[in-house]
Amino acid sequence: MTTAAVVGLGDISSLHLDAIAADPAIELVAVGDSDASRAAAASRRWGVPWFSSADALLARVRPDVVHITTPHHQHVPVALAALADGVHVLTEKPVAHTIAEAERLAAAAEDSAARVGVVLQNRYNPTSVAIRQALDAGAIGRPVGARAAVWWHRDAAYYAASPWRGHWTESGGGVLINQAIHTLDLLLWFLGDAVGVRGAAANLTLREDIEVEDTATIVIDHASGVRSTMFATTTHHTNDDVELRIDGEAGSLRLVAGRAELVVADGVRVLATDAQADGVRSYWGLGHARLVSDFHASLARPGPFWLGLDAGIAPLRVLREVYRQSGLLPAGQPL
């Protein structure tokens, strides 16, 4: 049995809280949020004490794991406080809102016996696992190219509900860092680290409402020698399925309409489908629950968690470089 506390009680925290409640090997022992009314409501809902700061929570409760589901710019300060107390950290993406902050966390993690995990839950989707296994098995021969697309919708009301999302100093970006980072992570997982990045990002539709970008295109040269192209936008009229395709010398692997497909000369074979959660945000899938359980279970095993700081920083470096190339970063803000 491990104990958990959730710090930050916005939208994404519900997935962590539900995952903790569903795993009999994890006990929720506290919740925290700077908004006292929101923290008190979560306390009543889950029957655990609430705190208005991570420092107070750590001093009084000291869980085995702190789940960080705060706005992006608060990820690292909470993680540093936990590591200083020897408490393990499971932080939502992005690992930080700037590379400088991510590197500050990495330095602290080197000096701590506690572990850090980063929530890149799409790697747990059955479709993602199937594509990775097919690549490892050589099902399409040598990969020669790839592409991916994220067609989602975020309007002014979305940013008005949580204004931090629209500001560089708090979110660290828009569609790339907040929505498309998971698809970017899959490209890096499937094809290798980025050794070359070219891209353009812009705010095309909400210039009166937000600072950050809503549309971006990236070209990535991977360490494997493969080039991928990715397009992402939150200007679409709805939240459509993520698309990803890897072409090889002997066929293709496709993520389309929630299915992983192998396309070869003799036809198309469905390798896996993604079970989706019910409701408006069904495109989130069920990867959170699998990742949360896996991270807690990993604490009984030797070695770091497989989705650690290296995995979290890799897509951050790519997207922040695109912001730099696009001239979007505010004056004085580090990469």
C-alpha positions in Angstrom: 0.0 0.0 0.0 1.2 3.5 -0.9 -0.2 6.8 0.1 -1.0 9.7 -2.2 -1.8 13.4 -2.0 -3.1 15.5 -4.9 -2.0 19.1 -5.2 -3.9 21.3 -7.6 -7.7 20.6 -7.9 -8.5 21.9 -11.4 -9.9 19.8 -14.3 -7.2 17.3 -14.7 -7.1 16.4 -11.0 -10.3 14.4 -11.3 -8.5 11.8 -13.4 -5.8 11.3 -10.7 -8.4 11.2 -7.9 -10.5 8.6 -9.7 -7.4 6.5 -10.5 -6.3 6.6 -6.9 -9.8 5.6 -5.7 -9.9 2.7 -8.2 -6.6 1.2 -7.1 -6.9 -0.7 -3.8 -3.1 -0.5 -3.4 -3.2 3.3 -3.1 -4.7 5.4 -0.3 -5.5 9.0 -0.8 -4.5 10.9 2.4 -4.8 14.6 1.5 -5.7 17.2 -1.1 -4.3 20.7 -1.6 -5.2 23.8 -3.6 -4.6 27.6 -3.1 -8.3 28.0 -3.6 -9.6 27.2 -0.1 -13.2 26.6 -1.3 -12.1 24.2 -4.0 -9.8 22.4 -1.6 -12.6 22.1 1.1 -15.0 20.7 -1.5 -12.5 18.0 -2.5 -11.9 17.3 1.1 -15.6 16.6 1.7 -15.9 14.6 -1.5 -12.9 12.3 -0.7 -13.0 12.3 3.1 -9.4 13.5 3.6 -7.8 16.7 5.1 -7.2 19.7 2.8 -4.4 22.2 2.7 -3.9 25.6 1.0 -0.2 25.0 0.3 2.0 22.1 -0.7 4.4 23.0 2.2 1.7 22.7 4.8 0.5 19.4 3.3 4.0 17.9 3.3 4.6 19.1 6.8 1.5 17.5 8.2 0.8 14.4 6.1 4.0 13.4 4.3 2.5 11.0 1.7 4.5 8.5 -0.3 3.6 10.3 -3.5 2.5 13.9 -4.4 0.5 14.1 -7.6 1.0 17.5 -9.1 -2.0 18.8 -11.1 -1.5 22.5 -10.7 -1.1 25.1 -13.5 2.1 24.6 -15.4 4.3 27.2 -13.8 3.6 25.7 -10.4 4.8 22.2 -11.3 8.4 22.7 -10.4 8.0 24.6 -7.1 5.7 21.9 -5.7 8.0 19.1 -7.0 11.1 20.7 -5.4 9.3 20.9 -2.1 8.3 17.2 -2.3 11.8 16.1 -3.3 13.4 18.1 -0.5 11.2 16.0 1.9 12.0 12.7 0.2 8.5 12.4 -1.2 8.1 10.9 -4.7 6.6 13.0 -7.4 4.1 12.3 -10.2 3.6 15.5 -12.2 1.3 16.3 -15.0 2.6 17.4 -18.3 4.5 19.5 -19.1 7.2 18.8 -16.6 7.8 22.5 -16.5 6.7 25.6 -18.4 10.3 26.4 -19.5 13.4 24.4 -20.1 15.2 26.4 -17.5 12.7 25.3 -14.8 12.8 21.7 -16.0 16.6 21.7 -15.7 16.3 23.1 -12.2 14.0 20.2 -11.3 16.4 17.7 -12.9 19.3 19.0 -10.8 17.2 18.6 -7.6 16.2 15.1 -8.6 19.8 14.1 -8.9 20.3 15.0 -5.2 17.1 13.2 -4.0 16.4 9.5 -3.3 12.8 10.2 -4.3 11.6 9.4 -7.8 9.9 11.6 -10.4 7.3 10.4 -12.9 5.8 12.5 -15.7 2.2 12.0 -16.9 2.5 11.1 -20.6 -0.5 8.8 -20.4 -1.0 8.2 -24.1 1.9 5.8 -24.1 -0.4 3.5 -22.1 -3.1 3.5 -24.8 -3.5 0.1 -26.4 -3.1 1.7 -29.8 0.2 3.3 -28.8 1.5 0.0 -27.3 0.5 -1.9 -30.4 2.3 0.6 -32.7 5.4 0.4 -30.7 5.4 -3.4 -30.6 4.8 -3.5 -34.4 7.8 -1.2 -34.9 10.0 -3.2 -32.7 8.9 -6.4 -34.5 9.8 -4.9 -37.9 6.2 -5.2 -39.2 6.7 -2.3 -41.7 10.4 -2.8 -42.3 12.6 0.3 -42.0 10.6 3.4 -41.2 11.1 6.1 -43.8 8.8 8.9 -42.7 5.9 9.9 -40.4 3.2 12.5 -39.8 0.7 13.4 -37.1 -2.2 15.8 -36.6 -4.2 17.1 -33.7 -7.5 18.8 -34.6 -9.1 20.1 -31.4 -11.3 23.0 -30.3 -10.7 25.5 -27.5 -12.6 28.8 -27.5 -12.4 32.0 -25.5 -14.6 30.6 -22.7 -12.0 27.8 -22.1 -9.3 30.3 -21.4 -11.7 32.6 -19.4 -12.4 29.7 -17.1 -8.7 29.3 -16.3 -6.9 32.5 -17.4 -3.4 31.1 -16.7 -3.8 28.9 -19.8 -3.5 31.8 -22.1 -0.4 33.5 -20.7 3.2 32.7 -21.5 4.5 33.2 -18.0 2.1 30.7 -16.5 1.3 28.1 -19.2 4.5 28.3 -21.2 2.6 28.0 -24.4 -0.7 27.0 -26.0 -1.7 24.1 -28.3 1.8 22.5 -28.4 2.5 22.5 -24.6 -1.1 21.9 -23.4 -2.8 19.7 -26.0 -0.5 18.4 -28.6 2.4 17.5 -26.3 1.1 13.9 -26.0 1.2 13.3 -29.8 4.6 14.9 -30.0 5.8 12.6 -27.2 4.5 9.6 -29.2 6.5 10.6 -32.3 9.6 10.8 -30.1 8.9 7.5 -28.5 8.2 5.7 -31.8 11.0 7.3 -33.9 13.7 8.5 -31.5 14.9 11.8 -30.0 14.8 15.0 -32.1 18.2 16.0 -33.5 16.8 18.8 -35.7 13.7 20.9 -35.2 12.1 23.5 -37.6 8.6 24.9 -36.9 6.2 27.8 -36.9 3.5 28.7 -34.4 1.0 31.5 -34.3 -2.2 32.8 -32.6 -4.6 32.9 -35.5 -8.0 33.2 -33.9 -8.0 34.4 -30.3 -5.6 37.3 -30.4 -7.9 39.5 -28.3 -8.2 36.8 -25.6 -4.9 35.0 -25.2 -1.1 35.5 -25.8 -0.2 31.9 -26.7 -0.4 30.0 -30.0 -3.4 28.1 -31.2 -1.8 26.6 -34.4 1.6 25.1 -35.1 3.5 23.0 -37.6 6.8 21.1 -36.8 9.3 19.2 -38.8 11.4 16.9 -36.7 14.6 15.0 -37.8 14.8 12.0 -35.4 17.9 10.2 -34.2 16.7 7.2 -36.2 17.1 9.1 -39.4 13.4 9.4 -40.0 11.7 12.8 -40.5 8.3 13.5 -39.1 5.8 16.4 -39.7 3.3 17.4 -37.1 0.3 19.8 -37.3 -1.6 20.9 -34.3 -4.5 23.4 -33.8 -7.2 24.3 -31.3 -9.1 26.2 -34.0 -11.1 23.2 -35.3 -14.8 23.2 -34.8 -14.7 20.1 -32.5 -12.3 17.7 -30.8 -11.4 15.2 -33.4 -9.4 12.0 -33.1 -5.6 12.3 -33.2 -4.1 11.0 -36.4 -0.6 9.5 -36.7 1.0 7.6 -39.5 4.4 6.0 -39.9 5.4 4.7 -43.3 8.0 2.0 -43.8 9.6 0.2 -46.7 7.2 -2.7 -46.2 4.0 -1.0 -45.1 2.5 1.6 -42.8 1.2 1.9 -39.2 -1.7 4.2 -38.6 -3.5 5.7 -35.6 -6.9 6.7 -36.9 -10.3 7.0 -35.3 -9.0 5.4 -32.1 -7.6 2.3 -34.0 -4.1 1.2 -34.6 -3.9 -0.3 -38.1 -1.1 -2.2 -39.9 -1.3 -1.6 -43.7 0.7 -4.0 -45.8 0.4 -5.3 -49.4 -2.2 -7.9 -48.6 -4.6 -5.6 -46.7 -5.3 -3.7 -43.4 -5.3 -5.3 -40.0 -6.6 -3.6 -36.8 -4.0 -4.1 -34.1 -5.8 -2.5 -31.2 -8.5 0.0 -30.3 -8.6 2.5 -27.5 -11.2 2.2 -24.8 -12.5 5.7 -24.2 -13.9 7.3 -21.1 -17.5 8.4 -21.3 -18.5 12.1 -21.6 -17.5 15.3 -23.3 -13.8 14.6 -22.8 -13.7 11.0 -24.1 -10.7 11.9 -26.2 -8.6 11.8 -22.9 -8.9 8.0 -22.9 -8.1 5.8 -19.9 -4.3 6.0 -19.8 -4.2 8.1 -16.6 -5.5 5.2 -14.5 -2.9 2.8 -15.9 0.0 5.2 -15.5 -1.0 6.2 -11.9 -1.2 2.5 -10.9 2.1 1.7 -12.7 4.0 4.6 -11.0 2.9 3.6 -7.5 3.6 -0.1 -8.2 7.1 0.9 -9.5 8.1 2.2 -6.1 8.5 -1.4 -4.9 10.9 -2.1 -7.8 14.5 -1.0 -8.2 15.4 1.7 -10.7 13.7 4.9 -11.9 10.2 5.1 -13.4 10.4 4.7 -17.2 8.5 8.0 -17.8 10.9 10.2 -15.8 12.4 13.6 -16.4 14.3 12.7 -19.6 10.9 11.6 -21.2 9.2 14.8 -19.9 11.9 17.2 -21.0 12.3 15.8 -24.6 9.0 17.1 -26.0 9.4 20.3 -24.0 12.7 21.0 -25.8 11.1 20.6 -29.2 8.1 22.8 -28.6 10.0 25.6 -26.9 12.4 25.6 -29.8 9.5 26.1 -32.1 8.4 29.1 -30.0 11.9 30.5 -30.2 12.0 30.2 -34.0 8.5 31.7 -34.2 9.5 34.8 -32.2 6.8 34.1 -29.6 8.6 34.0 -26.3 8.2 37.1 -24.2 11.3 39.3 -23.8 13.4 38.0 -20.9 11.7 34.6 -20.6 14.3 31.8 -20.8 13.9 29.0 -23.3 
